[in-house]
Amino acid sequence: MRFLAIALLLAPLSASEGDNQLVRDLLRELIEINTTHSTGSTGKAAEAMAARLRAAGFPPEDVQVIGPRPERANLVARLHGTGARRPLLLISHLDVVEARREDWTTDPFQFVEKDGYFYGRGTMDIKCGDAILIANLIRWKRENYKPDREVYVSAYYYLDLKPEEVMMCAAHASDLRAARSNGLRTGFIHRPNEYGNGPVGVPDQAKPGDFDVVSVSIIDLAQQMGA
């Protein structure tokens, strides 16, 4: 059975200062592309990240921008592995919620660094994660890293899989319950600073049996799944 884990919460591996700067540059580029549903385009952001991957040496056939229409297009990229283990999908999203200029002290579509903080629509949800994923792919390609698994990075892509062949991993119990109601397998990752739909400042909790896998970190989750 093909089995993929969809990880919504990912952390970068150890990186050099140059790699850290690359993440910052990617984040700036993504923030400054409006990807709201009303006036923005995920396609422009997908094309920008696709250009980065092609420039890093990814062949065109492994970097695709697809979608129902240009302004709703998404990126799918592939890093070839040895094939010794089942493929892994890393997934994120490029769209952001609406941002009215009058509600912001800075332009929401201008990347601003101030007092040790980044400002801009998507700095937290989740263009930061997009930038990390793309930067890691570029680094792995540069280092000629060939994992045991095929690695796919997708900014929201529908897979030709049965629901029970997909696991959704998240720190929000409500998201996991919704996924489970649609037939997906579920993996809970405890994140002490990630709050769900409960009181502000109170992270979601889960105990063994609440979901298919209950873990204290994404590494713990991977180990429980035999990675």
Buried (B, 14 or more C-beta within 10 A) or exposed (E): EEBBBBBBBBEBEEBEEEBEEBBBBBBBBBBBBBBBEEEBBBBBBBBBBBEBBBEBEBEEEBBBBEBEEEBBBBBBBBBEBEEEEBBBBBBBBBBBEEBEEEEBEEBBBEBBEEEEEBBBBBBEEBBBBBBBBBBBBBBBBEEEEEBEBBBBBBBBBEBEBEEEBBBBBBBBBEBBEBBBEEEBBBBBBBBEEEBBEEEEEEBBEBEEEBBBBBBEEBEBBBEEBEE
